[in-house]
Amino acid sequence: MLHIFFLLSLILTSAHVLAQDFCVANLASGIVTPSGYPCKMETNLTSDDFAFSGLGLAGNTSNIINASVTPAFVAQYPGVNGLGISAARLDLAPGGVVPMHTHPGATELLYVVHGHITAGFISSANKVYLKTLNKGDVMVFPQGLLHFQINAAGRRPSLAIVTFNSPNPGLQILDFALFANDLPSSLLEKSTFLDDAQVKKLKGVLGGTG
């Protein structure tokens, strides 16, 4: 019996030694893998490594979409490295829109702090799920699906906090993916069914060439 207790104690002690509670990203390493960044030395960590104050200030919405997204992903918030979570602040001026986009690496949950936001996503079966959200409402956008948010508050700004189940959710905005690159216009016209004038106009607005 004493032998069994000794073995159990040894196993528990070994498990405790091997356990790693967190892995604050060492961004200075310049190394990133699918599983995240290398860890900073735990002896060099402080409470500041686990806190982030970047979401307290409103973003600049003076741009083409009248909106701003302030991320708290691993690149800005190294403490979330390897933890399967991150966040962002979404500011929408009147008329503001976050265009159709996807997050290849994460599901998104949006919480409306104030204002009214019309949001929706499109399933892989091309069914649209659309909802106007008010203060306190939440909506989920499944991983990899096209979705958008629009300020539906008229003359008032709207604010939302979004969270992701990944420290690095990724982002691809559909309009920019199509019209902010050097894909030849002739191929883009065939693949989108748009005429030459429409394609060149959109490339001109979004900075594309070809």
N, C-alpha and C positions, 0 to 999 in steps of 0.2 A: 504493500500500500504506500509506503514511504517513497518507493521508487517511482510510482505513478505520479505522486504529487510533485516530485522533483522534475520529472519530464514535462509535466503541465506548466510548471513555473518557468522552465527553460524556454518552452514554446512561446508563452505569453511575453516573456522578456525580449525574445528575439523579434517578435512581431512589433513590439513597441519601438525597438531600435530601428527597424526598417520602415516604419510608418513615416510618410511625408505629408504634413498637413497642408502645405501650399508651395507654390513655386512662383514667386514674384519675378516677372520677366527681366532679364538682363538685356535691355534694348541695345546697350553699347556693344554687345558681342557681334552684332551684325548678322547673327545666325537665326533663321526661323525655319521650322519644319512643320509638317502637317499637324504635329502634336503640340506646337507652340514654341516659345523661346526657351533658351537655357535659363536656369535659375540664378538669381543673385545669391551671394553667400548669406545664409541666414543670420550670421553674426553681424552683418552690416545693415540689417533691416530695422526699421522703426515703425511706429504707428502711422506715420505719414505715407508709407508704402501701401497702406490698405484704405486710404481715404482719397477722395477726389472732389475738388470744389469747382470744376469747370462748368457744371450745369447750372450754376446760380446766376449767370449773366445771360441776357437776351442776345441772340445771334443777330447778325446783320442781314436784314431782309431786303436791302436795296440791290436787287439783282434781277435777272431775267425771269425767275420763277417767284419772286416776292416771298421767299421762304429761306429758312436757314436750319441746318441740321448740325448740332454740336455733339460730336461723338465722345463717348467714354468707352472706347474699345481698348484692346490691349496696348496699342501704340500710344494712346494718351493716358492709360490707366494700367500700368504694369501689374498691379495687384490682382487683376482678374485672370491673369495668365493661367491656363489649365483648369479653371474653375467652371467652365461651361456657362458663363453669364457675362453680359455687358449691358450698356444702356446708352441712351442719347436723348438730347433735348431737341424738340421740334417747334420752331417758331414760324407761324404763318401770318403774314400781314394780310390785310383785306385783299381778297383776290389771289392770295398765295396758293401755290400748289407744289406738292412733291410729285413729280411726274411718274408715270408708270415705270416701275422698277422691280427688281428682285434682289433677295439676299440668298445667294447660293448656299451659304453655310449655316443658316439659322432660321428658326421661327421667330416672328416678332409679335410682341404684345404692346398695344398702344393704350395709354391712359390719358384722357383729356383733363387737363388741369383747369382751364377756363376757355370759354368760347364754344364754337360749334364747328365740328369737322366732319365733312362728308368723306367717307373712306370706303374702299372696296377692294376685292381681289377677284381674279378669274381662275377658275379651276382648270385642270388639265382636260376636262370635258367641255371647256369654253362656257361654263355657267358662271354668271356674274353674281357675286354676293355683295350687296351695297347697303350702307347704313349711314344715316346722319347721327353723329355722336354728340352728346351734350356733356357738360361738366360732370366729372365722376364716372363717365362711361368708359368701358374698355372694349377693345376688339382685337382678335387674333388674326394674324396673316401667316398661313402655313409656309413652311420652308420652301423656297425656290419658286413660289407662284408670283405672277405679276400682280402688283397692287399699287395703290395711290392714296393720297390724302389731299383734300381741298378745303380751304377756309370757307365755311358756309355761313359765317357770322355777319356778312355784310360789311359794315364800316368798322368793325372791331377786330383786333388781332386775336389769334387763338394760340394756345400753348398746350403741348402734349409732351409727356415723357414716354419713351419707348424702351422696352427691354428685349434682350435677345438671349437665346439659350446657347450662345457661343461667345467667346472673348473676341472673335474676329468674324463677324457675320458675312462680310463681303458685300459688295454693292455693284449692281449694273443697272444703269438708267437706260430704258429702252430707246428714247429719242436720241441720246448721245451715242449709244451703241450703233444706231443706224446711220446717223447723219453727222457725227463728229469725227469721222475717220477718213481714210483715203481709198475706200472701196469705190471702184469705178461707177459713175452714175448709171451707166447703161445696165450694169448688173443689178444695182439697187432698184432701178425702175422695174426690171423683170421680176424681182423677188418680192416687191411691195405693191405692184400694180399701180404705182404713181407715175405721172407723166414727167417728162424731163424738166419742165418749168418748176413743178412742185419740189422735185428732188433738189434741184439747184438752189431754190429759195431756202429750203430747210438746211442744206449744207452751209449756205451763207450765214444763216442765223446762228448755227451751232458750231461753226468753225471747221467744217469738213472740207475736203478737197477731192479732186478726181471727178 
